């Protein structure tokens, strides 16, 4: 990529994109946020407020809409001094993936790299299909939300992990550009294993809390520990068959979180479903079930959970259509 400054586009300014985008901007990185038109208008007028433990400030980070990006790239194509983005970070929820693929296309040049920070593995397969040879693996650990337009980082935990899907070295320019104060950058040769581990944990948390429709503590008090362990075993068997076995450390962490007495923990999938919000059911659980079927691994508890969630979504759609 030469010696020029790495040009970064972050698709999405939610909890993830907004938090990491803020850190990159404050470290003088060339970063732009790709957002919807209404969000762009607000951010241009008021900036992006970022709140973290002991921190509260507002930055005017450059923003673009999809229409503006497409127009800018058409104009740039006529100029010899223009260049596409070097790095595109995808930080949207799974239900926005297809739209974002079309939105970022004008920003992706021959040498542009793409890092998705979505949960699961479906986004990797989909992006590799669209942009072969240009996708890196990535995952983040951060507890955050967006409230009244402001990005709230709820704890000090902030880790970005990236790696080449084939175990090759991540370009030094990308690593250097992403290594800024405010979060920890990790580069793994085994990023695919890490992606699978996170997928299995999120799926297990989703199955446990959605199947039993309760927080972990209530499930445990009802005698659910043996079933929780069965769920974890079932999903880890899929990872084993897929050639990405879950480490003993990750299994211990998963079981400690999902069998903690008096715990109020619920999965994000559970919270979305019980709130009637769009969920990542198919992206996380549906894709894992189809992967298991392809691998010949039986997943009865996962399948049962999917039937329940899909039935609930059918009822919700039906009620929505009947509303005047």
Secondary structure, DSSP 8 states (H G I E B T S, - for coil): -TTS--EEEEE--SHHHHHHHHHHHHTT-EEEEE--HHHHHHHHHH-EEEEETTEEEEE---EE-HHHHHHHHHHHTT-TT---EEEEEE-S-GGGHHHHHHHHGGGEEEEEEEEE--SSSHHHHHHHHHSTT-EEEEEEEEEEEEETTEEEEEEEEEEEEEEETTS----HHHHHHH--TTSEEEE-TTHHHHHHHHHHHHHHHHHHHHHHTS-HHHHHHTT-HHHHHHHHHHHHHHHHHTT----HHHHHHHHHHHT-TT-----HHHHHHHTT----IIIIIIHHHHHHHHHT---HHHHHHHHHHHHHHHHHHHHHHH--
